[in-house]
Amino acid sequence: MTLESLRNDIDALDDQLLTLLNQRMELVRKVGELKRTTNAVIYRPEREKQILDRLHKQNNGLLNQSAIEAIFLEIFAVSRNLELPERVAYLGPEGSFTHQAAESRFGAMSAYTALPTIRSVFESVETGRARFGVVPIENNQEGVVSEAIDLLLEKDLSIAAEAQIPVHFTFATQTEDLSQITHIYSKDIAFRQCSKFLNDTFDGLKAELVPVESTSKAAKLAGQQPYTAAICSTIAAKLFDVPVLFDNIEDSDLNRTRFLILAKNFVNQPSGHDKTTLIAKLPNTESPGVLAEFLQEFNTRHINLTKIESRPLREGATFRYWFLLECEGHASDPDLQDILNHHTADVKLLGSYVRVA
């Protein structure tokens, strides 16, 4: 067996893959035609999960679960664009971690709009300028994104899905000799999260740390100016064509950010591995036991609450609160449906969607 023969075998398999992918896309086109006649939604996270679970169970090759997911999520994204191109808005700028999260769900070929604020993403989906919106909701090191949570109460949107990505920083520069670097650009929080790398790598060197408004801006500057560098995301370095000198330079490899995918009037079918998000505006929360009694209803029905976040109600001069709750299960589950029916005036369903991890 020679290298040339192995390459010929790979070429033959690639030819087969191309043929099979085109056959799949032809079926997708027919599905799209049927969906258009019924005005059905193109993005179906629960259906994608079913496919990924089935493939993972039957897999006995070298591809691991993450690799299978990465390959097929891109295939799903290309398929959706054949069915019906749908615009996705996200908290910009280009090359941000929210951009990365959006691409992890909708693929590199989708039509994207980078927007300057979380509110503008909500409003873009609310007005129909975008079919979906992607916003950060929490980071496991820094906590929740209050603006995103407050807008879930203010706006009448649904949660279609969630995405969770590890926050990895790269050191990107056009300069190979570190001693020649005069300025390192990044967002202030990125400097803090990469402090060990900076101390170990630039101890005794005279590079100045320059905070900028985003890691994307840092990558852009490093691509334009000689003898500079950026601490940024991989997608930002790629976007502005800045070579990556070091990868995964963050102090902790446990840093994760969670994102919500927003839509209007979006309903997922049960997948068997779901999460439900609710807003509770309970009456007389200043009275003893009101919140405890409400939470006890979940405990009695063996529904696992995974998150509860209190936010000021901002109505009147008193200190009153509303609550964002997340629990395991789908809103159509009988026990959870019972709670929703019992609190029709107090509880708003934001969505049930496939639970990540």
C-alpha positions in Angstrom: 0.0 0.0 0.0 1.4 3.3 -1.1 0.6 7.0 -0.2 -0.6 7.5 -3.8 -3.0 4.5 -3.5 -4.3 5.7 -0.2 -5.0 9.2 -1.7 -6.8 7.5 -4.6 -9.0 5.7 -2.2 -9.8 8.9 -0.3 -10.6 10.6 -3.6 -13.0 7.8 -4.5 -14.7 8.1 -1.1 -15.0 11.9 -1.6 -16.7 11.3 -4.9 -19.2 9.0 -3.2 -19.8 11.5 -0.4 -20.5 14.3 -2.9 -23.0 12.1 -4.7 -24.7 11.1 -1.5 -24.8 14.7 -0.2 -26.5 15.8 -3.4 -29.0 13.1 -3.1 -29.7 14.2 0.5 -30.1 17.8 -0.7 -32.6 16.8 -3.4 -34.7 15.2 -0.6 -34.3 18.3 1.5 -35.5 20.4 -1.5 -38.7 18.3 -1.6 -39.2 18.7 2.1 -38.8 22.4 1.7 -41.5 22.5 -1.0 -43.9 20.6 1.4 -43.2 22.9 4.3 -43.8 26.0 2.2 -47.3 24.8 1.3 -48.1 24.5 5.1 -46.0 27.5 6.2 -44.1 25.1 8.5 -40.9 26.1 10.4 -37.6 25.1 8.8 -35.4 25.0 11.9 -36.3 22.0 14.0 -33.8 21.5 16.8 -35.5 18.4 18.2 -35.4 16.7 14.8 -31.7 17.5 14.5 -31.1 16.0 17.9 -32.9 12.8 16.9 -30.7 12.4 13.9 -27.5 13.1 15.9 -28.5 10.6 18.6 -29.3 7.9 16.0 -26.0 8.4 14.3 -24.0 8.4 17.6 -25.7 5.1 18.7 -24.8 3.3 15.5 -21.3 4.8 15.1 -18.5 2.3 15.5 -15.7 4.2 13.7 -13.0 6.7 14.5 -15.3 9.7 14.6 -16.3 10.7 18.2 -19.6 12.4 19.1 -18.2 15.9 18.8 -16.9 15.3 15.4 -20.2 13.8 14.2 -22.1 16.8 15.6 -19.7 19.3 13.9 -20.0 17.6 10.5 -23.8 17.1 10.5 -24.7 20.5 12.0 -23.0 22.1 9.0 -24.9 19.7 6.7 -28.1 20.7 8.5 -27.3 24.4 8.0 -26.7 23.9 4.3 -29.9 22.0 4.1 -32.0 24.7 5.8 -30.6 27.3 3.3 -31.8 25.1 0.5 -35.3 24.8 2.1 -35.7 28.4 2.9 -32.9 30.9 3.6 -33.6 32.6 7.0 -31.7 35.5 8.4 -30.1 35.2 11.8 -29.3 38.3 13.9 -26.7 38.1 16.7 -24.9 40.4 19.1 -22.0 41.7 17.2 -19.5 42.6 16.1 -18.4 40.0 13.5 -16.0 37.5 15.1 -17.5 37.7 18.5 -18.3 34.7 20.6 -22.0 35.2 19.9 -21.1 35.0 16.2 -19.3 31.8 16.9 -22.4 30.5 18.8 -24.6 31.4 15.9 -22.5 29.6 13.4 -22.4 26.5 15.7 -26.1 26.2 15.2 -26.8 27.8 11.8 -23.6 27.0 9.9 -21.2 29.2 8.0 -23.5 29.7 5.0 -26.5 31.3 6.7 -27.4 34.9 6.2 -26.2 36.8 9.3 -26.7 40.3 10.7 -24.4 41.6 13.4 -26.2 44.1 15.7 -24.7 46.4 18.3 -26.9 45.7 21.3 -28.9 42.8 22.8 -32.0 45.0 22.6 -31.5 45.4 18.8 -31.3 41.7 18.4 -34.6 41.2 20.2 -36.2 44.0 18.2 -34.9 42.6 14.9 -36.7 39.3 15.6 -39.7 41.0 17.0 -40.2 43.0 13.8 -39.5 40.1 11.5 -36.3 41.6 10.1 -34.6 38.4 11.3 -36.1 34.9 11.7 -33.8 34.1 14.6 -31.7 36.0 17.1 -28.8 34.8 19.1 -27.9 36.5 22.4 -25.7 35.5 25.4 -27.6 34.7 28.6 -24.9 33.6 31.1 -21.3 32.8 31.6 -20.3 30.2 34.2 -17.4 32.5 35.4 -19.0 36.0 35.2 -22.8 35.2 35.8 -25.9 36.1 34.0 -26.5 38.8 31.3 -29.1 40.9 33.1 -30.2 42.8 29.9 -31.0 39.6 28.1 -33.0 38.3 31.0 -35.0 41.6 31.4 -35.8 41.6 27.7 -37.3 38.1 28.0 -40.0 39.7 30.2 -40.4 42.8 28.1 -40.6 41.3 24.6 -43.0 38.6 23.4 -40.5 36.2 21.9 -40.0 32.4 22.3 -36.8 30.5 23.0 -36.3 28.1 20.1 -33.0 26.6 21.3 -29.9 27.1 23.4 -26.2 26.8 22.5 -23.2 26.5 24.8 -19.7 27.1 23.7 -16.3 26.9 25.5 -14.6 30.3 25.7 -11.2 29.9 24.1 -8.9 32.7 23.4 -6.1 32.8 20.8 -3.0 35.0 20.5 -3.0 36.3 17.0 -0.2 38.4 15.4 1.7 38.9 12.2 4.9 39.1 14.2 6.8 35.9 14.8 9.3 37.5 17.3 7.5 38.2 20.5 10.2 40.7 21.6 9.2 42.9 18.7 5.5 43.2 19.8 4.8 46.7 21.1 1.0 46.5 21.7 -1.5 43.7 22.6 -5.1 44.6 21.9 -8.1 42.9 23.6 -11.2 43.5 25.7 -10.4 44.1 29.4 -12.1 40.9 30.5 -10.0 38.9 28.1 -6.8 40.3 29.6 -8.0 39.1 33.0 -9.0 35.7 31.8 -5.6 35.2 30.1 -3.4 36.8 32.8 -1.3 33.7 33.4 -0.3 33.4 29.7 0.5 37.1 29.6 2.7 36.9 32.8 4.5 33.8 31.6 5.0 34.8 28.0 5.7 38.5 28.3 7.6 38.8 31.6 10.4 41.2 31.0 9.1 42.3 27.6 7.6 45.8 27.0 4.4 45.0 25.2 1.6 47.4 26.3 -1.9 45.9 27.0 -4.4 48.1 25.2 -8.1 47.6 26.1 -10.6 47.9 23.2 -14.4 47.5 22.9 -14.3 43.9 21.6 -11.9 41.1 20.8 -13.1 41.4 17.2 -11.8 45.0 17.1 -8.5 43.7 18.6 -8.1 41.2 15.8 -8.9 43.9 13.2 -6.2 46.2 14.7 -3.6 43.4 14.8 -4.3 42.7 11.2 -3.7 46.3 10.2 -0.7 47.3 12.4 2.7 45.7 12.4 4.4 44.6 15.7 1.0 44.3 17.4 -1.1 41.3 18.6 -4.6 40.5 19.6 -6.2 38.2 22.2 -9.3 37.2 20.5 -11.5 34.3 19.4 -10.5 31.9 16.6 -13.3 33.1 14.4 -12.1 36.8 14.8 -8.5 35.8 13.9 -9.8 34.0 10.8 -12.1 36.8 9.8 -9.4 39.4 9.8 -6.7 37.0 8.5 -4.3 37.3 11.4 -2.1 34.2 12.0 -2.7 32.4 15.3 0.6 32.0 17.2 -0.9 30.4 20.4 -4.2 28.8 20.9 -6.3 28.2 24.1 -4.4 30.7 26.2 -7.2 31.2 28.8 -6.3 30.6 32.4 -9.2 28.2 32.9 -10.5 25.6 30.4 -13.8 25.5 32.3 -15.0 28.8 30.9 -18.4 28.4 29.2 -21.0 30.8 27.8 -24.6 29.9 27.2 -26.6 31.5 24.4 -30.3 31.6 23.6 -31.8 31.4 20.1 -34.9 33.5 19.9 -37.8 33.4 17.5 -41.5 34.5 17.3 -44.2 32.0 18.1 -41.8 29.0 18.0 -42.9 25.6 19.4 -40.6 22.6 19.6 -41.9 19.0 19.8 -40.7 16.9 22.7 -37.3 15.4 22.1 -37.0 13.4 25.3 -34.1 15.6 26.6 -35.8 19.0 27.0 -35.6 22.1 29.1 -38.4 24.6 29.8 -38.0 28.3 30.6 -40.7 30.2 32.5 -41.4 33.6 33.8 -43.3 33.8 37.1 -44.9 37.1 38.2 -46.4 35.8 41.5 -49.0 37.9 43.4 -48.1 39.2 46.8 -44.5 37.9 46.8 -43.9 40.1 49.9 -46.3 37.8 51.8 -44.5 34.9 53.6 -44.5 31.6 51.8 -45.8 32.6 48.4 -42.6 31.8 46.5 -41.9 28.7 48.6 -45.4 27.3 47.9 -44.9 27.9 44.2 -41.6 26.1 44.1 -43.0 23.3 46.2 -45.3 22.5 43.3 -42.3 21.5 41.2 -40.8 19.4 44.0 -44.1 17.6 44.6 -44.3 16.6 40.9 -40.6 15.6 40.9 -39.7 18.3 38.3 -36.1 19.3 38.6 -35.6 23.1 38.8 -32.2 23.9 37.3 -32.2 27.7 37.6 -34.1 30.5 39.4 -33.2 34.1 38.9 -35.0 37.0 40.5 -35.3 40.4 38.8 -36.9 43.7 40.0 -40.4 44.2 38.8 -40.0 48.0 38.4 -43.7 48.6 39.1 -44.6 51.1 41.8 -42.4 52.1 44.7 -42.3 48.8 46.5 -39.6 46.1 46.2 -41.2 43.4 44.1 -39.7 40.8 41.9 -40.4 38.5 39.0 -38.6 35.2 38.5 -37.0 33.4 35.6 -37.1 29.7 36.1 -35.7 26.8 34.1 -36.6 23.2 34.7 -36.1 19.8 33.0 -38.9 18.5 30.8 -41.2 19.7 28.1 -44.2 22.0 28.6 -46.4 19.2 27.2 -45.4 16.8 30.0 -48.5 16.2 32.2 -46.9 17.3 35.5 -45.5 20.6 34.0 -48.7 21.2 32.1 -50.6 20.9 35.4 -48.5 23.7 36.9 -49.0 25.9 33.8 -52.8 25.4 33.9 -52.9 26.2 37.6 -51.0 29.5 37.1 -52.3 30.8 33.8 -52.3 34.4 35.1 -49.0 34.2 36.9 -46.7 32.2 34.7 -45.5 32.8 31.1 -44.0 30.0 29.0 -41.0 31.2 27.1 -40.3 27.8 25.4 -39.4 24.2 25.7 -36.3 23.2 23.7 -33.5 20.6 23.5 -31.3 20.7 26.6 -27.6 21.1 25.9 -25.5 18.8 28.1 
